[in-house]
Amino acid sequence: MAHTSSRTLRHRRLRKKVSGTSERPRLSIYFSGRHITAQVIDDQTGVTLASVHTTEKEFRKAADMRPNVATSTKIGQLIAERGLKKNIKKVVFDRGGFNYHGKVKALADAARAGGFEF
């Protein structure tokens, strides 16, 4: 049997309970060693409604782009802004198996401040 990380196990356990609908899509986040991804997903139709990734042009040019709390805050603000443009206000937060502190908390707080409700 292949080794599964504890983060992956936590994410699987979390996804049993958290699912996005068209009324309340899922705000899913992921942190790799170098990048941060945030997506608003409607799981009923399997469609990504809005997304932000640190490989986009505006982030690649920034010299201070690292997967840290400051960048997480920018990503949180931007995903809320893009979601509101598509008339999305209420979301379900999917922390992706990551512990809710540091970068995850910063992204969530910035998304809430940007207009998302969860």
N, C-alpha and C positions, 0 to 999 in steps of 0.2 A: 504494500500500500504506500502511496506517495505521501511525503511529509506535507502537512498542511499547517500554515502559520496560525498562531493564536489570533491574529487580527482577522484572518479569513474565517476562522471558526466563529468569532464574535459577529462578523458581518453576516454570515449565514443565519445565525440565531436571530439577529436583529431583523433580517429581511423576511422572516416568517411572520413578523408582526407589522412591519412597515411596508405599505404599498401605496403608490400614487394613483389618484383617480383624475378624471378630467376636471372635477371641482377643486380638488386638492392634490396637485401634482407633487412628486417627490423631489426634494432638493438633495441630490447626491453629491458627496465630495470625495476626493481622492488626493492623497499626497504621496508622490514618489520621492526619491532622493533629491531630485532636481526641480520638479514641477508640481503645480497645484491645478486640479481640475474641479470645476463645479458645474453641475448640470441640473436642469429642471426637467423631470421626466414624467410622462403620463404612461403608467404601466399597463393600463387597460388596452391602449392602442399600440404601445411599444414605441412611442415617438418622443424624441428629445425636443422640448419646446424652446429652451434657451440654454446656452452654454458659455463658459468662459474657461480659457486655458492659458497658462503662462507661456505657451509657445506662440501666441498671437503677436503680431507686429509691434504693438505698443509696449508689450512686456519685454520682448527680445531686445529692444533698443535701450531699455533702462539698465543702467550700470548696477543699480542696487537690487536687481531681481534675484532673489534667493527664496527658497521655500520656508519663509519665516513668518512671524506674527504680522509684520508690516505688510508684506505681500498678501497674506491671507485677508487682511482688512480690505485691501484694494479689490481683491477678487470678490469678497462678500458684497461690497458696495456695487460693483459692476454687475454681478449676477442679479441683484435686486433691481437695479436699473433696467436691465434687459428683460427681466420678467415682468416688470410693471408696464413696459412698452407693449407687451403681448397680453395685457390685462390679467396678469396673474398676481394675486395678492396673498392668498392663503396657500401654504405649502406644508408638506410633512418633511421633517428633517431626518436625513439618513446620514449618520456620521461615518458610515463605511467601516465600522469596526474599530475606528480610532477612539481613544479615550477623549472624553469631553473636557479638554483643558488646553491651554496654549493656543496653537494655530487653529484648532477646530473651534474653540470657544470664540476666538477673535473673528473668524469667518462668520460664525453664526450671529454674533452680536452686530457685526457690520451689516449683514443681510437684514436683520431686524430693524436696525436704524435706517436702512435704505427703503423700508416699506413692506417687507415680507412679514407675515404673521405665522408663527409656529410655536 
